[in-house]
Amino acid sequence: MKNINKYVLLPVALATVCSSLIACKHTSSSVDITPNEDVHVNNNELYFEGTHNLDASDKDGYLVKNGHCDYSIVISENSSQTIKMARDEFVYLFKKATGCELNVVFDTDLTHSSNQKYISIGENNLFKSSGIVLDKLALGNDGIRIVTKDNNIYIVGGKESGTLYGVYDFMQILFHYEQFSNEVMYIDKNVTEVKMKTFDVTDIPDIPMRCHSYGFMGKGNGDYDKKMYGYRLRQDRVRNDHRMNIFKVLGDSKSDCKKSTNSNTVINYDLYHEDHPDWFSVNCSSSGYQWCYTARGNENELKALINEVALKIEFSMQVYDPANYPDLNVALIMMEDNFNTCTCPACQAAKAKYGADSGAVVVFMNRVAEIVEEWQNKPENAQYKRDDLKICFNAYNAFENSPTHYDEAKKQYIPNHPDVVMNERVGVYFAEINNLDNQQSFFCKDNEPGKAMFDGWAALTNWLELWVYETNFSNALYFYDSFAFSTQEFDNYIASRNVKLIFSQGIDNDGHTGWTGINWNTLKAYLSSKLTWDSTLNQEVLVNKWFEAMFKEAAPTMRKLFNLQRAHYNYLMDNFPNVKKLRSIYNAINKAEYYPLNTLLDFVSVVDEAKTYIEKYRTDTETYKLLSHGIEAEAVSSLYAILELHASFLTPNNKKEIVDRLNQDIIDLELSTAVVKEGGQTLSARMNTFN
């Protein structure tokens, strides 16, 4: 039995957590490691204790005996794609561990009885007859219940995504399953005997929704294992998967729409400005548009704008009705990505009254929410009603400060005015780019202003979403050290502040569908998947496990490279003011003074050294390919920087050698469409300039 709410102290010296890798013989090849239990942080150090009870004690009977399994999988005959995916994953992973090919049956005419041997997936007829009660409110979308009743096992989630994720909990409990990259996993092999278990699992993610933007985690990329990679990390969502579109033209569900930075889609300047100039900021220009959330003090125009926004949301709720789109519960209205916020006298007066530019936005959204709530509660709109509806705006740029202040006596943030107490239907998407440095700890002195902003919003709303950054958008192929920011302590802290969604943004337009992320992005994805689900896990132990899984005998050398690159990055921050600064995600890091030629050559030499430790696998072609590709991926950044910063100092032969090597990496690692900066040219196109 494993209850991972039980904590142990972190040992002074971390033992080697994994041993030799074994090549998988399946067509979608994987590499396996020996498992090790995760070490959890001391309970006294936690801000938040989640629900992660993986209880499964032995009971009479066997699930697998003498290499044979009598159990069948049960799903509904009209199962959704997600439940079919859960079925396929269960069959696939169970066979990898035991060699048993499980039979699958439909729930037609099935009812629960004590003499059956079924593993039920989802809320099918068998489950409904079992008498098991789900607390769906507590489970949310992704929470998991695994329950044994008599000889049947039921796997079911708060919603279907939770059911799929429950398959991975099941495999973790029985076979120590863990996913490290899209082709590297651990699962016990050649298991011929498994005792039947009394499952009583309740596993609820600390952050209910966890989103990414890494191309290599995209749905449907590559072979079966690659296609399932994002799901297995339980981070298959991208940033807007739970949002309904809001359309540009009211009543036209085919009109242009955006889900992000979309205010000029919701209320488009070109469509509305002539008749309603007061709806728009006095600072609108060709560089970008914003709304005026006071309608320049014109109450009639303000009511008209609020009503138009409410009508747009109501129309979207009809297009995306809850019966057919149960997960699209958020209507997001985001300011455009510029600084053209209104400074009319009415907006200035609102700022003075509420203590922040965002005060007028909160009041505006409260009024929109009241209208939408009244509409959805009408009997004729019952089919569109959503109990979980949220109307979100984003706290970004001029709206980053909350209309709150810190009360020393109460030791908490409180609203500056009764008007800005937020409607329960209104949420905030906090994306702080100006006062949080994602290269440093969230809790460091430099980040105190940004942390205070976060804390203010967390005290004001029951629905807080968070956008964080994990890359350099101006120089995407250079290492960006966000490891100090995105930590166990950070994830545990934001979970305690009731964050509902975290979006960790890397370069999301790179088209990269390759074997692994470069610049340690696969490690970032792994840590994010583990710590946003269970923020009590110890980050250092997870890092060690990942290195052992990914690099086998080369793990110590690759860990040395990781440490060297992080140490060099810290050196740059300590010695170059333009590196250690806010808005560091746009740093001009591509300077020869930051990355001397010898430093980059040293990084590449460590990669080459690491390859010497895997030579014995050359006869095992698949294993060698996976290991060598994983190692070489961490040379790409340095090789590219050598060409960009120091090509003129290379001999023709040396330059050709590096160009040829990087071109081969583009082929082997499928990096042809990786971009050198956000929205910029591809790496393949850039390479043409070095020839």
N, C-alpha and C positions, 0 to 999 in steps of 0.2 A: 504494500500500500504506500502511495506517495501523496502526501498533502503538501503542496508547495506554498502554503501559508506558514509552514514551520520553517523558521530561519536558523541558520548557524553562522557563527562568526567566520569571517574571511581569514584563512590561514596566512601566516606571515610569508611563507614560500609556497608558490603555486606549483603543484605537481604537474608532470606531463599528463595531459588529459586524454590524449588519443594515441593509438599506436598504428601499426602498419595498415596501409590502404590495400584493398583487394579489388581487382578489376571485376566489374560486373559483366556478365556474359550476355546481357540483353541487347537488342538492337539499338535502343536509345541508351547508350552506355552511361554508366554512373561509376563513381568511385566511392568506396565505403571505408569507414573508420570504426575503431572500437569506441563504444559509447562511454560517457562519463556523466554522472549526475551534476546538474548545475548547482553551483554554490550561490546562496542568496545572501543579501546584505543583512546586517544586524537589524532586527526589528526596531530598535531604538533610534535608528538613523532615518527611518522612513517618514515621509509626509503622508503617504497613502498606502493602505493595505487593501488590495483588491481581492477578488474571489477567483481563486485558481485551485480548486479542490479536485485533484485527479485520483480519487479514491477507487481502488479496484482490488479487493481482497479475494483470495482463493476460495472457491466453493466446490462442492462435490461435482464430479464429472470433468470432461475435457472438451475444450474447443478444438484442439488438434490432438490426435492420438495415433502413434505409429505412422506419422506422415499422412494421415487422412482426416478430413473435416466433414462432419455430417450436417453442418449448418448451411442454410441458403440465405441469400440476400433477398429482402422484400422491398419493392418500391411500388408506388402507385402506377397504374397502367397509363395514366395521362400525366406522367411526371414532367416537370419543367426541365429545361436544359441544365440548370444547376443541380437538380437531384440526379439526373443521369450522369453528370460529371462526378458527383459524389459516389455513385455506384461504380463507375469505371475506375476511379481512384482506389476505392476499397478493394476491388477485385485485383487490380494491378499491384498494389503494394502488398496485399496479403499473399499473393503468389510469389512475389520477390522474396518474402520472408520464409514462407513455408513450402513453396512449390505446389500448393493446393489451388486448383482452379475452381472457384466457388460457383455454384449454380445460382441463377437469378430468377425469381418468380414475381408475378404481379400480386397485388393485394386483393384481387377480385374474390369475393366470398370468404376472405380470411377473417377470422376473429381470434382473439387471444385465448390460449389455453395452456395448461401447465406441461403438456407432453410434447409441445412443439420445440423445434430448434431453428429459430429464425434470428437473423440480424436485420432489424428493420431500420430503414433509412428514410427519414422525413415523416411528415404528418399524414401517413397513409391510413387506410381502413384498419389495418392491424394495430397501429399505434392508437387510433381513436378508440378501439375496443379494449385497450389495456388498462384504462383507468388512471394512467399517469397524467398528472396535472402540471402544466408548464406555467411558470411565472414569466410571461412574455415581456412584461414591462421591465423586469429586472434584467432579463437576458439581452434586451435590445435586439439589434439586427444580427449580431455576430456571436452572441453568447451561446454556450453549448450545454446540453444535458445528454449524458450517456447513462442509461439506467438498465439494470438487470431486473427482470420480473419473471419469476419461475425460471425457465431455461431460455427465455428470449432476451435479446439485447436490443435496446432501442437507442438510436442515435438521432437526435433532433435538435434544431437550433431555434433561437428566437424568431429568425426568419431563415430562408433557405440557405443564405450564405453561411449562417452558423451551423447548419446541418453539414455542409461541405467541410467546414473547418473541424467539425467533430470527428470526421474520418481521420484527420491528422492527429488529433488527441488520442484516438483509439490506437493508432499505429505507434505513437510515442510510448504509450503505457505498456503495450504488449511487446513491442519490438524495438524500442529505443530509437524510433525514426526521427531524423532531423535533416533539414535541407540547408545546404551551405551555398550552393549556386544553382544555376539551371541544369547542371549535369553532375554535381557532386552532392551526394546524400550519404547518410548512414541509415541502414536498417539491418537488423539481425538477419543472418542467412542460415539456410539449411535447418530451420526449426522444425522438429518432428513431433514435439509434444508441448502443448500449452494447456494448463489447467483452466477450467471455466472460472470466470470472475464474477463477483458481485460488484458490478459497476455502480457507483453513485457519484458521478462526475458532474460538477458545475464549474464551468470555466468561462469567465466573462472578461473580455479585453479591458484593460485599464483605460485606453483611449478607444471609444466605441468605433470610430471610423479612422482608418489609416490609409493615406493616399501617397502615391509616388509620382514621379515623372521621368523615370529612367527608361530609355528605349529598350534596353535589354531585358526589362521585366514585362514588356508589352504582351498582351493577350494574343495568342495565335502565332507566335514566332517560332519557326523551326520545327523540330521533331516533337514527339509527345512530351518528353520531359521539359523541353523549353517552353512549350505551350502552357504547361501547368505550373511553371516556376512562380509566377506572381501569386497564383492561388495558394500554392504550398507555403509561401511566406505569409499568407493571409493579408497580403497587400495588393490584391488584384484591382482595386479601384484606382482610377486616376482622379484628379482633383474635383471634377464636376459630375461624377457618376450619379450622385444622389440629388441632383438639382433638376428641376423642370425648366425647359426653355421658356423665356418670355419674349414674345414676338414683337417685331417692329410695328406691324400694322395690326390694329385690333380686329379680331375676327378672321385673320388670315394666318393659318397655321403653317403656311409655306413661306411666309415672309422672313427676311433675314433676321437672324437672332444670334446672340452670343450668351454664354453662361458666365463669362469672366470679363471684368472691366467693361461692363455692358450698359451703363446708364444711357449712352447715346444710341443704343439699340432700343431700350425700353421706351424712352421719350427722345426721339430723334430730332436733332436741331433743325435739319432741313425740312422735315415734315411739319413741325409745330411752331417754329420760331416766328413766322410771319403773323400768325394769329395770336400767339401767346409769348411775346418777347420776355415777359416777366418770369417765365419759367426757367430762364437760363441765366447763368452767371454773367455779371458785367465784364468778366475777363475772358469770355469765350473768344477764340481766334482760330486761325488756321492751324495753330499748334495743338488745338484740342478743345473739347467742350466739357462743361460741367453744368449741373442744375443749380438753380438758386432755391435753397430749401425753405426760404421765407417768401418766395415769389416777390421779392423786393418790397415787402411790406404790404402788398395788395392781398387782403384776405380773400376776396372773391376769386382771384386768380390762384391763390394757394389752394383753396378748396377744389377748384377745377383740376389742378395738377394732381392733388392727392386722389381725387376720384378717378382720374385717368389711369394712374398707376394701379389703383385697386382693381379697376376693370381689366387691365392687362393681366394681373395675377389671377383674377377669377376666370378669365378666358383660358389661361394656361392650365388651371386646375380642372377645367372641363376637358381639355385635350388630353391631359395626363391624369385620368381618373384613377382613384386608388385601387379599383378592382384590377385594372390592367397594368398599372405602374405603381405597385405598392411602395417601392423604395424611393420614389421621387417626391420627397416631402418638404424640400426647401426651395423657396423662391428667393433667389439671390439678386440683389441690385447693388452693383459695384460701381463706385466712381470710376471715371476714366483715369488712365495712368498718366496724369499730368498735374501741374500745380496751378491750374486756372480756376481755383475755388473762388466763389463769389465774395466780394468785399463791399457789397452795397451797404448803405446805412442800416437797413433792417438786419442784415447778417452780422454787421459789427455790433449792433445792439444785442442781438441774441448771444453773440460770443461773450460780451460783457456780463450778460445776465446769467449764463450757464457756465462760464469759465472755460469754454473750449469751443472751437468751431463745430465740433461734433454735436454739441447740444441741440442745435437746430435740426440736425439729421435725426437724432433720437426722437424728438417731438414729432417730426414729419412721419417717421416710420410707425410710431405709436398710432397715429391717426389713420394711416393706411391699414394697419393691422385691425383696428376696430371696425373698419368698414368691411374688410374681407371676412372677419369673424361673424359679423351680423349676416352677411350674405350666405356663408356656408351653413349657418344654423337654421336657415329657412327650410321648411319641409320639402319644398320643390327642389332643393339642392342637396338632398341627403346623399345621393349617389356620388357627390363630389367632396363630401365632408372628410377632412383628415384631422383626427385627434392629435396627430403629431406634427401638424403644419408649423413651419417656421418661415418667417420673412426676415432675411438677413441683409445687412449692409456691411460694407467693409471699412474698418478703421485703418486708414492708410493715408500717407502723405499729410495733408492738412487736417485730416480727421483722426490722426493717430492718438491724440490725447483724449481721454475720457472726461466727461463732465462730472468728475468726482474729486474728492480731496481726502487726505489721510487724517483720520481723527485719532490723535495721540491718546486720548482718554479711553476710547473704545478699541484702540489698536486695530482699526480696520478702515477701509475706504468706504465713504458714504457719498450719496448723490449731492451735487451742489445745489439742487433745486428740486422741489416735488415734481416739476414738469418732466424731468429726465429719468424718473423711475420707469424702468422699461416694461412694456407690455410683455406678458409671458410668451406671446407669439413672436416676439422680435429677438433676433439673434445678431451676433457680431462676428465678423470674419477679420481677425486682427493680423495684419501683415506689416510688421515693423521693419522698415528698411533703413531708417535714418538714425535710430538710437539703439540698435542692437548690433553688435559685431559678432557674426557667426563664427569667427575664428577663435573666440575666447569663451570662457565659461559664462553661462547665463547669469551666474551669481557674482561675477567680478565687478570691480568698481566702475570700469568703463561702461558696463551694461546696466548700471543701476537706474538710469533714466528710462531705458526701454523696459526693464523689469517692472518699474513702477507703473508704466502705462499698461502693461499686461495685467498687473494686479488690480488696477482701477477698473478695467473692463470686466475682469473675472468677478468682481464684487457687484457689478451692475446687471449682469444677464445670467440667465440659466442655460443659455445656448451660446457657447464660445467656441469658435473655430480658430485654428492657428496655422499660419503660413510661415515656414522657416526655409532657410536657404542653405544649399550644400555644394555650391559650385561658384566658380568665377565666370560670370556671363560674358565678360569681355575677352577672357582667355581660357576657354573651356578645356583645352588640352593640358593646362598646367594644374598641378596638385593644389587643391584648396583644402586646408586643414580645418574642417568643421567638427573633428572628433572631440575637441575640448568643449564644444557647445552642446551637441546632441549626445547627451550622456544619460546614464541611468538616473542620476539625481535630477536632471532636468525633466525627463519623462515622468518620474515619480511626482515631481512638484506640480507639473501642469495637470496631471491626473487628479491631484488633490484640489485643483481649482476648477474641476468639472469641465475640462476641455472635451468637446464632443468629437472634434475632427482635427487631425494634424496632417498637413500637406508638406512633405519634405521635397523641395524643388531642386532637382538637378537640371541639366540641359534636357528639355523635353521635346526638342525638335531635331534631335541628332539622327533620327532614323536608325540608331544603332541596335541591331538585333543579334549581335555576336555572342560568342561563348561566355564572355565575362565583361564586366565593366573595367575600364582603365582607371588609373588614379585612385585605386582602392575603393571604387564605387560599389563593387560587389560586397565588400566588407561593410560599407555604409548601409547597404540594403539589408544585409543580414542582421546587423545590430538594431536597425530601426524595426525590423519585423519582430525581433525578440523583445525589445525593451518597451515598445509601445503597446505590446500585448500584455506583458508582465514586467512592470517597472521595478520589481524587486530583484531581478536577476543581476548578477554581478558582471559588469562590463569587461573587466580584465579576464575573467574566466572565459567569457564568450569569445573574446578576441583570440585567446590561446587556442580554443577549440577550432575556430575558423582557420587559423594558420595551419594547424596540424591536419585538418581535413583537406585543405586546398593544395598543400605543398609537400606532404609526407616528410621524407628525410631532409628536404630543402627548407622546411618550416623555420628553423632557427636563423638561417641566412636571410630568408625573406622578411622575417621579423626584424632582423638587423636593418634591412633596407627601409622598412616602414619607420623604424625609430630614427634612422639617419635623416630621412626626409622630413619627419616631424620636427626634429631638432633644428634642422636648417631653417625650416619655416618659422620656428620660434626665434631663431637668431635674426631673421629678417624683420620680424615684428619688433624686436627689442632694439634694433640698430637703424632701422629706416622708418621714419615717421609716416611716410606715404604708404607703407604696408600695413602697419598697425593703425587702422582708422575705421571709422564707421563707413557704411556703404562699401565695405571691402569686397563685396561680390562684383564690383566693377574695377578692381585694382588693375593698374597697368603693371602687372607682375612680370611681363615679358621684357625684362631689362637685363643686359649682360652683367651689370654690377650686382644684381640680385642672384643670378645663376652663372657664376664663372664656369668656364669650359671645364676646368679640372673637377669641379664639384659634380657636374653632370656626367662626366666620364667615370667618376667614382661610383655614381649611382648605377650606371650601366654595367660596370665591372662586378658589382654585387649580384646583379641579375645573372650575369654569365657564370659567376661562381655558384649560384644556386643551381644552375642547370647541371653542374658536375655531380650533384648528389642524386640525380635521378637517372644517370646513365644506365644503371642496371635494368631499367625498365624498357630499354630500346627494343627488346625482343617482344615485349607486350605492347603492340602498336597503339592500341586504344588508350591504355593507361598513360603511356609516354606522351601521347598527343595532348591529353587533358592536362597533365602536369606541366608540360612545356609551354602550352598556350597560356595557362594561368600565370606562370612565371613571366613569360615574355610580355604579357599585357602591362606589367608594371615597368617595362622599359620604354613604352611608347612615349610617355610624357617627356622623358629625358632626351630621347632621340630627336623628337620634334624640336625641343628647345635648343639642342645643339645646332640644328640646321637653321632655325630662325634667328638665333642670337650670335652664332659663331662660325657660320659657313665660310666667311672670308679668311678665317685662320686655319682652315683645314686644307690639307693637300688634296689634289684632285682625286687620288685613289681613296683617301680616307672619307672624303665627302661622298664618293660613289658608293662606298661600302655602307655608309649610314643610310643613304637614300635607298639602296637596294634592300637593306634590312627592313626599313620602315614600310616600303612598298609591299614586301612579303607579309609583314604584320597586318597590313590593311586587308590582304586576301585571307590570311589564316584566321584573323579575329573578326572578320566581316565588318570592317570599319570604313567601308567606302563612302558611306553617307554621314559619318560623324562630322560634326561641324567644329570649326576652330573657334567660333564665338556664336553667341545667340543670334540666330538669323543670318549668320555669315556664310562664307564659302565652305565647301566640304573639305575634309582632309585630303581626299583624292585630288581635288582641284588645286589645293595649296601645294601639294607635292610637285605639281607640274612646274611651279616657279623655282624649285630647287634643282631641277635637272640641267 
